[in-house]
Amino acid sequence: MQLPVNELTHGLAFHPEFALCRPAPPYDEPAHLRRMRQVLEDSRAVALRQAAEEAEGACNDAACRELRRKAEEHEAEALPQLRDVRHFEGLLDQAAATLDKVR
């Protein structure tokens, strides 16, 4: 079983109450966490849409459609999971179980 490192790391931006220790300055500022959440919410979908727009004419329509589909998937599936505290708790439990097997 693999650890979902990206999801765990990104999830902490949405659920900082699960962190066992406070991040070092300047990362402990509430504005920094808000910015991290904003980047996670916006950047991937925006980048995929921008890539699709820039690729139009330069690549085939199937590639552009796939980039747009991934942007929509990110907004429809990944973001709700990041925001869902129960999903994040499940990831933490999964990570703990995996690490217990390694010990």
Chimera marker file (.cmm) of the C-alpha trace (Angstrom):
<marker_set name="trace">
<marker id="1" x="0.000" y="0.000" z="0.000" r="1" g="1" b="0" radius="0.5"/>
<marker id="2" x="1.273" y="3.469" z="-0.845" r="1" g="1" b="0" radius="0.5"/>
<marker id="3" x="1.045" y="6.574" z="1.288" r="1" g="1" b="0" radius="0.5"/>
<marker id="4" x="-1.041" y="9.342" z="-0.318" r="1" g="1" b="0" radius="0.5"/>
<marker id="5" x="1.631" y="11.939" z="0.445" r="1" g="1" b="0" radius="0.5"/>
<marker id="6" x="0.252" y="14.670" z="-1.814" r="1" g="1" b="0" radius="0.5"/>
<marker id="7" x="-3.255" y="14.314" z="-0.442" r="1" g="1" b="0" radius="0.5"/>
<marker id="8" x="-1.972" y="14.317" z="3.136" r="1" g="1" b="0" radius="0.5"/>
<marker id="9" x="0.146" y="17.397" z="2.547" r="1" g="1" b="0" radius="0.5"/>
<marker id="10" x="-2.564" y="19.256" z="0.668" r="1" g="1" b="0" radius="0.5"/>
<marker id="11" x="-5.194" y="18.192" z="3.178" r="1" g="1" b="0" radius="0.5"/>
<marker id="12" x="-3.319" y="19.930" z="5.979" r="1" g="1" b="0" radius="0.5"/>
<marker id="13" x="-3.893" y="23.240" z="4.190" r="1" g="1" b="0" radius="0.5"/>
<marker id="14" x="-7.637" y="22.620" z="4.568" r="1" g="1" b="0" radius="0.5"/>
<marker id="15" x="-7.499" y="20.957" z="7.987" r="1" g="1" b="0" radius="0.5"/>
<marker id="16" x="-4.593" y="22.492" z="9.945" r="1" g="1" b="0" radius="0.5"/>
<marker id="17" x="-6.172" y="21.376" z="13.219" r="1" g="1" b="0" radius="0.5"/>
<marker id="18" x="-4.696" y="17.903" z="12.548" r="1" g="1" b="0" radius="0.5"/>
<marker id="19" x="-1.097" y="19.126" z="12.574" r="1" g="1" b="0" radius="0.5"/>
<marker id="20" x="0.764" y="17.927" z="15.652" r="1" g="1" b="0" radius="0.5"/>
<marker id="21" x="3.081" y="20.911" z="15.678" r="1" g="1" b="0" radius="0.5"/>
<marker id="22" x="2.766" y="24.407" z="14.331" r="1" g="1" b="0" radius="0.5"/>
<marker id="23" x="4.662" y="25.237" z="11.166" r="1" g="1" b="0" radius="0.5"/>
<marker id="24" x="7.613" y="27.578" z="11.508" r="1" g="1" b="0" radius="0.5"/>
<marker id="25" x="7.149" y="31.254" z="10.633" r="1" g="1" b="0" radius="0.5"/>
<marker id="26" x="6.090" y="32.555" z="8.145" r="1" g="1" b="0" radius="0.5"/>
<marker id="27" x="4.097" y="29.392" z="7.355" r="1" g="1" b="0" radius="0.5"/>
<marker id="28" x="2.139" y="29.628" z="10.602" r="1" g="1" b="0" radius="0.5"/>
<marker id="29" x="0.302" y="32.782" z="9.500" r="1" g="1" b="0" radius="0.5"/>
<marker id="30" x="-3.433" y="32.292" z="8.743" r="1" g="1" b="0" radius="0.5"/>
<marker id="31" x="-3.001" y="34.273" z="5.520" r="1" g="1" b="0" radius="0.5"/>
<marker id="32" x="-0.407" y="31.744" z="4.365" r="1" g="1" b="0" radius="0.5"/>
<marker id="33" x="-2.827" y="28.841" z="4.874" r="1" g="1" b="0" radius="0.5"/>
<marker id="34" x="-5.555" y="30.740" z="3.013" r="1" g="1" b="0" radius="0.5"/>
<marker id="35" x="-3.151" y="31.301" z="0.122" r="1" g="1" b="0" radius="0.5"/>
<marker id="36" x="-2.183" y="27.617" z="0.091" r="1" g="1" b="0" radius="0.5"/>
<marker id="37" x="-5.847" y="26.635" z="-0.069" r="1" g="1" b="0" radius="0.5"/>
<marker id="38" x="-6.444" y="29.123" z="-2.864" r="1" g="1" b="0" radius="0.5"/>
<marker id="39" x="-3.532" y="27.768" z="-4.885" r="1" g="1" b="0" radius="0.5"/>
<marker id="40" x="-4.735" y="24.196" z="-4.412" r="1" g="1" b="0" radius="0.5"/>
<marker id="41" x="-8.274" y="25.137" z="-5.365" r="1" g="1" b="0" radius="0.5"/>
<marker id="42" x="-7.388" y="27.181" z="-8.426" r="1" g="1" b="0" radius="0.5"/>
<marker id="43" x="-4.020" y="26.305" z="-9.876" r="1" g="1" b="0" radius="0.5"/>
<marker id="44" x="-4.467" y="22.827" z="-11.324" r="1" g="1" b="0" radius="0.5"/>
<marker id="45" x="-7.779" y="23.458" z="-13.041" r="1" g="1" b="0" radius="0.5"/>
<marker id="46" x="-6.588" y="26.829" z="-14.344" r="1" g="1" b="0" radius="0.5"/>
<marker id="47" x="-3.330" y="25.352" z="-15.640" r="1" g="1" b="0" radius="0.5"/>
<marker id="48" x="-5.114" y="22.499" z="-17.396" r="1" g="1" b="0" radius="0.5"/>
<marker id="49" x="-7.616" y="24.839" z="-19.050" r="1" g="1" b="0" radius="0.5"/>
<marker id="50" x="-4.843" y="27.188" z="-20.095" r="1" g="1" b="0" radius="0.5"/>
<marker id="51" x="-2.875" y="24.280" z="-21.570" r="1" g="1" b="0" radius="0.5"/>
<marker id="52" x="-5.965" y="23.187" z="-23.512" r="1" g="1" b="0" radius="0.5"/>
<marker id="53" x="-6.476" y="26.692" z="-24.888" r="1" g="1" b="0" radius="0.5"/>
<marker id="54" x="-2.821" y="27.058" z="-25.858" r="1" g="1" b="0" radius="0.5"/>
<marker id="55" x="-2.789" y="23.611" z="-27.435" r="1" g="1" b="0" radius="0.5"/>
<marker id="56" x="-5.766" y="24.269" z="-29.705" r="1" g="1" b="0" radius="0.5"/>
<marker id="57" x="-4.532" y="24.144" z="-33.244" r="1" g="1" b="0" radius="0.5"/>
<marker id="58" x="-1.148" y="22.817" z="-32.170" r="1" g="1" b="0" radius="0.5"/>
<marker id="59" x="-2.374" y="19.369" z="-31.161" r="1" g="1" b="0" radius="0.5"/>
<marker id="60" x="-5.329" y="17.169" z="-31.861" r="1" g="1" b="0" radius="0.5"/>
<marker id="61" x="-8.770" y="17.823" z="-30.454" r="1" g="1" b="0" radius="0.5"/>
<marker id="62" x="-8.635" y="14.673" z="-28.326" r="1" g="1" b="0" radius="0.5"/>
<marker id="63" x="-5.666" y="16.007" z="-26.333" r="1" g="1" b="0" radius="0.5"/>
<marker id="64" x="-7.423" y="19.338" z="-25.740" r="1" g="1" b="0" radius="0.5"/>
<marker id="65" x="-10.604" y="17.566" z="-24.644" r="1" g="1" b="0" radius="0.5"/>
<marker id="66" x="-8.574" y="15.415" z="-22.239" r="1" g="1" b="0" radius="0.5"/>
<marker id="67" x="-6.954" y="18.476" z="-20.651" r="1" g="1" b="0" radius="0.5"/>
<marker id="68" x="-10.376" y="20.072" z="-20.161" r="1" g="1" b="0" radius="0.5"/>
<marker id="69" x="-11.752" y="16.803" z="-18.752" r="1" g="1" b="0" radius="0.5"/>
<marker id="70" x="-8.924" y="16.649" z="-16.206" r="1" g="1" b="0" radius="0.5"/>
<marker id="71" x="-9.612" y="20.251" z="-15.145" r="1" g="1" b="0" radius="0.5"/>
<marker id="72" x="-13.287" y="19.424" z="-14.623" r="1" g="1" b="0" radius="0.5"/>
<marker id="73" x="-12.398" y="16.210" z="-12.775" r="1" g="1" b="0" radius="0.5"/>
<marker id="74" x="-10.106" y="18.158" z="-10.439" r="1" g="1" b="0" radius="0.5"/>
<marker id="75" x="-12.900" y="20.588" z="-9.601" r="1" g="1" b="0" radius="0.5"/>
<marker id="76" x="-15.576" y="17.895" z="-9.277" r="1" g="1" b="0" radius="0.5"/>
<marker id="77" x="-13.653" y="15.185" z="-7.413" r="1" g="1" b="0" radius="0.5"/>
<marker id="78" x="-10.303" y="16.241" z="-5.971" r="1" g="1" b="0" radius="0.5"/>
<marker id="79" x="-11.369" y="19.518" z="-4.388" r="1" g="1" b="0" radius="0.5"/>
<marker id="80" x="-14.392" y="18.124" z="-2.543" r="1" g="1" b="0" radius="0.5"/>
<marker id="81" x="-12.169" y="15.379" z="-1.146" r="1" g="1" b="0" radius="0.5"/>
<marker id="82" x="-9.603" y="17.918" z="0.046" r="1" g="1" b="0" radius="0.5"/>
<marker id="83" x="-12.326" y="19.923" z="1.781" r="1" g="1" b="0" radius="0.5"/>
<marker id="84" x="-14.009" y="16.900" z="3.417" r="1" g="1" b="0" radius="0.5"/>
<marker id="85" x="-12.696" y="16.421" z="6.958" r="1" g="1" b="0" radius="0.5"/>
<marker id="86" x="-13.946" y="12.805" z="7.109" r="1" g="1" b="0" radius="0.5"/>
<marker id="87" x="-12.058" y="11.965" z="3.940" r="1" g="1" b="0" radius="0.5"/>
<marker id="88" x="-8.916" y="13.524" z="5.433" r="1" g="1" b="0" radius="0.5"/>
<marker id="89" x="-9.359" y="11.559" z="8.663" r="1" g="1" b="0" radius="0.5"/>
<marker id="90" x="-9.596" y="8.406" z="6.556" r="1" g="1" b="0" radius="0.5"/>
<marker id="91" x="-6.337" y="9.296" z="4.806" r="1" g="1" b="0" radius="0.5"/>
<marker id="92" x="-4.656" y="9.768" z="8.177" r="1" g="1" b="0" radius="0.5"/>
<marker id="93" x="-5.956" y="6.385" z="9.356" r="1" g="1" b="0" radius="0.5"/>
<marker id="94" x="-4.757" y="4.770" z="6.119" r="1" g="1" b="0" radius="0.5"/>
<marker id="95" x="-1.311" y="6.320" z="6.522" r="1" g="1" b="0" radius="0.5"/>
<marker id="96" x="-1.098" y="5.200" z="10.153" r="1" g="1" b="0" radius="0.5"/>
<marker id="97" x="-2.064" y="1.631" z="9.219" r="1" g="1" b="0" radius="0.5"/>
<marker id="98" x="0.558" y="1.591" z="6.466" r="1" g="1" b="0" radius="0.5"/>
<marker id="99" x="3.263" y="2.888" z="8.770" r="1" g="1" b="0" radius="0.5"/>
<marker id="100" x="2.300" y="0.347" z="11.449" r="1" g="1" b="0" radius="0.5"/>
<marker id="101" x="2.932" y="-2.433" z="8.910" r="1" g="1" b="0" radius="0.5"/>
<marker id="102" x="6.401" y="-1.069" z="8.197" r="1" g="1" b="0" radius="0.5"/>
<marker id="103" x="7.481" y="-1.014" z="11.839" r="1" g="1" b="0" radius="0.5"/>
<link id1="1" id2="2" r="1" g="1" b="0" radius="0.2"/>
<link id1="2" id2="3" r="1" g="1" b="0" radius="0.2"/>
<link id1="3" id2="4" r="1" g="1" b="0" radius="0.2"/>
<link id1="4" id2="5" r="1" g="1" b="0" radius="0.2"/>
<link id1="5" id2="6" r="1" g="1" b="0" radius="0.2"/>
<link id1="6" id2="7" r="1" g="1" b="0" radius="0.2"/>
<link id1="7" id2="8" r="1" g="1" b="0" radius="0.2"/>
<link id1="8" id2="9" r="1" g="1" b="0" radius="0.2"/>
<link id1="9" id2="10" r="1" g="1" b="0" radius="0.2"/>
<link id1="10" id2="11" r="1" g="1" b="0" radius="0.2"/>
<link id1="11" id2="12" r="1" g="1" b="0" radius="0.2"/>
<link id1="12" id2="13" r="1" g="1" b="0" radius="0.2"/>
<link id1="13" id2="14" r="1" g="1" b="0" radius="0.2"/>
<link id1="14" id2="15" r="1" g="1" b="0" radius="0.2"/>
<link id1="15" id2="16" r="1" g="1" b="0" radius="0.2"/>
<link id1="16" id2="17" r="1" g="1" b="0" radius="0.2"/>
<link id1="17" id2="18" r="1" g="1" b="0" radius="0.2"/>
<link id1="18" id2="19" r="1" g="1" b="0" radius="0.2"/>
<link id1="19" id2="20" r="1" g="1" b="0" radius="0.2"/>
<link id1="20" id2="21" r="1" g="1" b="0" radius="0.2"/>
<link id1="21" id2="22" r="1" g="1" b="0" radius="0.2"/>
<link id1="22" id2="23" r="1" g="1" b="0" radius="0.2"/>
<link id1="23" id2="24" r="1" g="1" b="0" radius="0.2"/>
<link id1="24" id2="25" r="1" g="1" b="0" radius="0.2"/>
<link id1="25" id2="26" r="1" g="1" b="0" radius="0.2"/>
<link id1="26" id2="27" r="1" g="1" b="0" radius="0.2"/>
<link id1="27" id2="28" r="1" g="1" b="0" radius="0.2"/>
<link id1="28" id2="29" r="1" g="1" b="0" radius="0.2"/>
<link id1="29" id2="30" r="1" g="1" b="0" radius="0.2"/>
<link id1="30" id2="31" r="1" g="1" b="0" radius="0.2"/>
<link id1="31" id2="32" r="1" g="1" b="0" radius="0.2"/>
<link id1="32" id2="33" r="1" g="1" b="0" radius="0.2"/>
<link id1="33" id2="34" r="1" g="1" b="0" radius="0.2"/>
<link id1="34" id2="35" r="1" g="1" b="0" radius="0.2"/>
<link id1="35" id2="36" r="1" g="1" b="0" radius="0.2"/>
<link id1="36" id2="37" r="1" g="1" b="0" radius="0.2"/>
<link id1="37" id2="38" r="1" g="1" b="0" radius="0.2"/>
<link id1="38" id2="39" r="1" g="1" b="0" radius="0.2"/>
<link id1="39" id2="40" r="1" g="1" b="0" radius="0.2"/>
<link id1="40" id2="41" r="1" g="1" b="0" radius="0.2"/>
<link id1="41" id2="42" r="1" g="1" b="0" radius="0.2"/>
<link id1="42" id2="43" r="1" g="1" b="0" radius="0.2"/>
<link id1="43" id2="44" r="1" g="1" b="0" radius="0.2"/>
<link id1="44" id2="45" r="1" g="1" b="0" radius="0.2"/>
<link id1="45" id2="46" r="1" g="1" b="0" radius="0.2"/>
<link id1="46" id2="47" r="1" g="1" b="0" radius="0.2"/>
<link id1="47" id2="48" r="1" g="1" b="0" radius="0.2"/>
<link id1="48" id2="49" r="1" g="1" b="0" radius="0.2"/>
<link id1="49" id2="50" r="1" g="1" b="0" radius="0.2"/>
<link id1="50" id2="51" r="1" g="1" b="0" radius="0.2"/>
<link id1="51" id2="52" r="1" g="1" b="0" radius="0.2"/>
<link id1="52" id2="53" r="1" g="1" b="0" radius="0.2"/>
<link id1="53" id2="54" r="1" g="1" b="0" radius="0.2"/>
<link id1="54" id2="55" r="1" g="1" b="0" radius="0.2"/>
<link id1="55" id2="56" r="1" g="1" b="0" radius="0.2"/>
<link id1="56" id2="57" r="1" g="1" b="0" radius="0.2"/>
<link id1="57" id2="58" r="1" g="1" b="0" radius="0.2"/>
<link id1="58" id2="59" r="1" g="1" b="0" radius="0.2"/>
<link id1="59" id2="60" r="1" g="1" b="0" radius="0.2"/>
<link id1="60" id2="61" r="1" g="1" b="0" radius="0.2"/>
<link id1="61" id2="62" r="1" g="1" b="0" radius="0.2"/>
<link id1="62" id2="63" r="1" g="1" b="0" radius="0.2"/>
<link id1="63" id2="64" r="1" g="1" b="0" radius="0.2"/>
<link id1="64" id2="65" r="1" g="1" b="0" radius="0.2"/>
<link id1="65" id2="66" r="1" g="1" b="0" radius="0.2"/>
<link id1="66" id2="67" r="1" g="1" b="0" radius="0.2"/>
<link id1="67" id2="68" r="1" g="1" b="0" radius="0.2"/>
<link id1="68" id2="69" r="1" g="1" b="0" radius="0.2"/>
<link id1="69" id2="70" r="1" g="1" b="0" radius="0.2"/>
<link id1="70" id2="71" r="1" g="1" b="0" radius="0.2"/>
<link id1="71" id2="72" r="1" g="1" b="0" radius="0.2"/>
<link id1="72" id2="73" r="1" g="1" b="0" radius="0.2"/>
<link id1="73" id2="74" r="1" g="1" b="0" radius="0.2"/>
<link id1="74" id2="75" r="1" g="1" b="0" radius="0.2"/>
<link id1="75" id2="76" r="1" g="1" b="0" radius="0.2"/>
<link id1="76" id2="77" r="1" g="1" b="0" radius="0.2"/>
<link id1="77" id2="78" r="1" g="1" b="0" radius="0.2"/>
<link id1="78" id2="79" r="1" g="1" b="0" radius="0.2"/>
<link id1="79" id2="80" r="1" g="1" b="0" radius="0.2"/>
<link id1="80" id2="81" r="1" g="1" b="0" radius="0.2"/>
<link id1="81" id2="82" r="1" g="1" b="0" radius="0.2"/>
<link id1="82" id2="83" r="1" g="1" b="0" radius="0.2"/>
<link id1="83" id2="84" r="1" g="1" b="0" radius="0.2"/>
<link id1="84" id2="85" r="1" g="1" b="0" radius="0.2"/>
<link id1="85" id2="86" r="1" g="1" b="0" radius="0.2"/>
<link id1="86" id2="87" r="1" g="1" b="0" radius="0.2"/>
<link id1="87" id2="88" r="1" g="1" b="0" radius="0.2"/>
<link id1="88" id2="89" r="1" g="1" b="0" radius="0.2"/>
<link id1="89" id2="90" r="1" g="1" b="0" radius="0.2"/>
<link id1="90" id2="91" r="1" g="1" b="0" radius="0.2"/>
<link id1="91" id2="92" r="1" g="1" b="0" radius="0.2"/>
<link id1="92" id2="93" r="1" g="1" b="0" radius="0.2"/>
<link id1="93" id2="94" r="1" g="1" b="0" radius="0.2"/>
<link id1="94" id2="95" r="1" g="1" b="0" radius="0.2"/>
<link id1="95" id2="96" r="1" g="1" b="0" radius="0.2"/>
<link id1="96" id2="97" r="1" g="1" b="0" radius="0.2"/>
<link id1="97" id2="98" r="1" g="1" b="0" radius="0.2"/>
<link id1="98" id2="99" r="1" g="1" b="0" radius="0.2"/>
<link id1="99" id2="100" r="1" g="1" b="0" radius="0.2"/>
<link id1="100" id2="101" r="1" g="1" b="0" radius="0.2"/>
<link id1="101" id2="102" r="1" g="1" b="0" radius="0.2"/>
<link id1="102" id2="103" r="1" g="1" b="0" radius="0.2"/>
</marker_set>
